[in-house]
Amino acid sequence: MLYRAAELVVSPLLRAYFKPRASGQQYVPRTGPAIIAANHLSAADEVFTPITAGRQVLYFAKAEYFNGPGLRGRVTAWTFSQLGLVPVDRDNPRAAANTIDVGVELLGQHKALGIYPEGTRSPDGRLHKFRTGVARLALRTGAPVIPVGLVGTDKVLAEGSRHWYRAPVEVNYGPALDFSGRAADERSAWSLREVTETIREAVQKLSGQDYVDTYGSSVKVSD
């Protein structure tokens, strides 16, 4: 209900104000399961992708966002759920495996699942090494992977800032990548990395970023 209201009212207002340039929207399937795999520059990414994709895109969010106390906590949890955020417990020792399991379930329900394979926002504007979770999802479910290159969202909302600015934004969608029929390859570390790199190369082509073969989280820790 809330998502539908946002789709009809808020999304057109955001598109009119920010005027994001979108390309390749025809590659996003209107129905059926889809993995929307994008680079990650800003918290604003989760706004600009859904308002240009033409369908609801679900994203994972920290479980604590859904566990606030009292009425305010319940309202927040309901709002996030209505907007398509899915709680995951990142402190659980099996968090990564649980997240994959939840993703498989959502794709089985023919949802579009948004994922940032870098695992964190880029600390320096470059594209960082992808984690293999996206490959596990693609191989296990056979869902098409739609690569997305986001440009300029970090100028709209910088990390650590609460202020949104109007700046040029591009959301570039690429042709679907098909890994169906390869479920057994999930057991191969080589295949997982090969699929992950295929997705990463497609995203990099769309985002135009320089690539560094290091996880973004490692760069943040070293800084």
C-alpha positions in Angstrom: 0.0 0.0 0.0 2.7 2.5 1.0 4.9 1.4 -1.9 2.1 1.9 -4.3 1.5 5.4 -3.0 5.2 6.2 -3.2 5.2 4.8 -6.8 2.3 7.1 -7.8 3.3 10.2 -6.0 6.8 10.3 -4.6 8.7 8.7 -7.5 7.4 11.2 -10.1 8.3 14.0 -7.8 11.8 12.7 -7.4 12.3 12.1 -11.1 11.1 15.6 -11.8 13.4 17.2 -9.2 16.6 15.3 -9.7 16.1 14.4 -13.4 18.2 11.3 -13.4 19.3 10.1 -16.8 18.4 6.4 -17.2 19.4 4.1 -20.0 18.8 0.5 -20.8 15.5 0.3 -18.8 14.2 -2.1 -21.4 16.6 -4.7 -20.0 14.7 -4.8 -16.7 12.1 -7.6 -16.9 8.7 -6.2 -15.8 7.8 -9.5 -14.1 9.6 -12.6 -12.8 12.7 -12.9 -10.7 15.6 -10.6 -11.3 18.9 -9.8 -9.5 19.6 -6.1 -9.9 23.4 -5.9 -9.3 24.9 -2.4 -9.0 27.9 -0.5 -7.9 27.4 1.3 -4.6 28.4 4.9 -4.2 25.8 6.3 -1.8 22.7 5.6 0.4 20.9 7.4 -2.4 21.5 4.4 -4.7 18.4 2.7 -3.2 16.3 5.7 -4.3 17.5 6.2 -7.9 17.5 2.6 -8.9 13.8 1.8 -8.0 12.5 5.1 -9.4 14.0 4.3 -12.8 13.7 0.5 -12.9 10.0 0.4 -13.7 9.2 -2.1 -10.9 9.7 -2.5 -7.2 13.2 -3.5 -6.2 13.7 -5.1 -2.7 16.8 -4.5 -0.7 18.3 -6.0 2.5 18.5 -3.8 5.6 19.9 -4.3 9.1 17.5 -6.2 11.3 17.9 -3.6 14.1 16.0 -1.1 11.9 12.9 -3.3 12.4 13.3 -3.9 16.1 12.9 -0.5 17.6 10.9 -0.2 20.8 7.4 1.1 21.2 5.0 2.6 18.7 7.7 4.4 16.8 9.6 1.2 16.3 6.5 -0.6 15.0 5.7 2.2 12.6 9.3 2.3 11.4 9.3 -1.5 10.8 6.0 -1.3 8.9 7.2 1.6 6.8 10.5 -0.1 5.8 8.6 -3.3 5.0 6.1 -1.5 2.8 8.9 0.2 1.0 10.6 -3.1 0.1 13.3 -3.3 2.7 14.0 -6.9 4.0 15.5 -7.4 7.5 18.7 -9.4 7.8 20.7 -10.1 11.0 24.2 -9.1 10.1 25.5 -10.0 13.5 24.6 -13.6 13.1 27.6 -15.9 12.5 25.7 -17.3 9.6 24.6 -13.9 8.3 26.0 -14.3 4.8 24.4 -17.8 4.4 21.1 -16.5 5.8 21.1 -13.6 3.5 21.6 -15.9 0.5 18.7 -18.1 1.8 16.4 -15.1 2.1 17.4 -13.9 -1.4 16.7 -17.3 -2.9 13.2 -17.2 -1.2 12.4 -13.7 -2.6 13.5 -14.6 -6.1 11.4 -17.7 -5.8 8.5 -15.4 -5.3 9.4 -13.7 -8.6 10.7 -10.5 -6.9 13.4 -8.2 -8.1 16.2 -8.2 -5.6 18.7 -5.3 -5.4 22.2 -6.3 -4.4 25.5 -4.4 -4.1 28.2 -7.1 -4.7 30.9 -4.8 -3.3 29.3 -5.4 0.1 29.7 -1.8 1.1 29.8 1.7 -0.3 32.9 2.6 -2.3 35.3 4.5 0.1 37.0 6.3 -2.8 34.7 6.4 -5.8 36.4 3.4 -7.5 34.8 0.0 -8.1 36.1 -2.6 -5.6 36.3 -6.3 -5.7 32.9 -8.1 -5.7 31.9 -10.7 -3.2 30.6 -14.0 -4.5 27.1 -13.8 -2.9 25.7 -12.5 -6.2 27.1 -15.5 -8.0 25.6 -17.9 -5.5 22.2 -16.3 -6.0 22.4 -16.4 -9.7 23.6 -20.0 -9.9 21.2 -21.3 -7.3 18.1 -19.7 -8.7 18.8 -19.2 -12.4 17.4 -15.7 -12.1 18.8 -13.2 -14.7 21.3 -10.7 -13.4 20.7 -7.1 -14.6 23.9 -5.2 -14.2 23.6 -1.5 -13.2 26.1 1.3 -13.3 25.3 4.3 -11.0 27.0 7.6 -11.7 26.9 10.7 -9.5 24.8 9.5 -6.6 27.6 10.3 -4.2 27.3 13.9 -5.2 23.6 13.9 -4.3 24.1 12.4 -0.9 27.7 12.1 0.4 28.6 9.5 3.0 27.9 10.7 6.5 25.8 13.6 5.3 22.1 14.2 5.7 21.8 16.8 3.1 20.6 15.9 -0.4 21.8 18.0 -3.4 20.6 18.2 -6.9 23.4 16.8 -9.1 23.7 14.9 -12.4 22.8 11.3 -11.9 23.0 8.4 -14.3 21.4 4.9 -13.9 22.6 2.7 -16.7 21.1 -0.8 -17.0 22.8 -3.5 -19.1 21.5 -6.6 -20.9 20.6 -9.5 -18.6 23.3 -12.0 -17.8 22.1 -15.6 -17.9 23.7 -18.2 -15.6 20.7 -20.6 -15.5 21.3 -24.3 -15.7 24.5 -24.0 -13.8 23.4 -24.8 -10.2 26.1 -27.4 -9.7 28.7 -24.7 -10.3 27.9 -23.1 -6.9 30.1 -25.8 -5.4 33.2 -24.6 -7.4 35.2 -21.7 -6.0 36.6 -21.1 -9.5 33.1 -20.9 -11.0 31.8 -18.6 -8.3 34.7 -16.2 -9.0 34.3 -16.5 -12.8 30.6 -15.6 -12.6 31.3 -12.8 -10.1 33.9 -11.3 -12.4 31.6 -11.5 -15.4 29.0 -9.5 -13.4 31.7 -7.1 -12.1 33.0 -6.4 -15.7 29.4 -5.6 -16.9 28.8 -3.2 -14.0 32.2 -1.5 -14.5 31.4 -0.9 -18.2 28.2 0.8 -17.2 29.6 2.8 -14.3 32.8 3.9 -16.0 34.7 3.5 -12.7 38.4 2.5 -12.3 38.7 -0.9 -10.7 40.8 -1.9 -7.7 41.2 -5.6 -6.9 40.6 -5.0 -3.1 37.4 -5.3 -1.1 36.0 -1.9 -0.2 35.7 -2.9 3.5 39.4 -3.6 3.6 40.2 -0.1 2.3 37.9 1.4 5.0 39.7 -0.6 7.7 43.1 0.4 6.5 42.1 4.1 6.5 
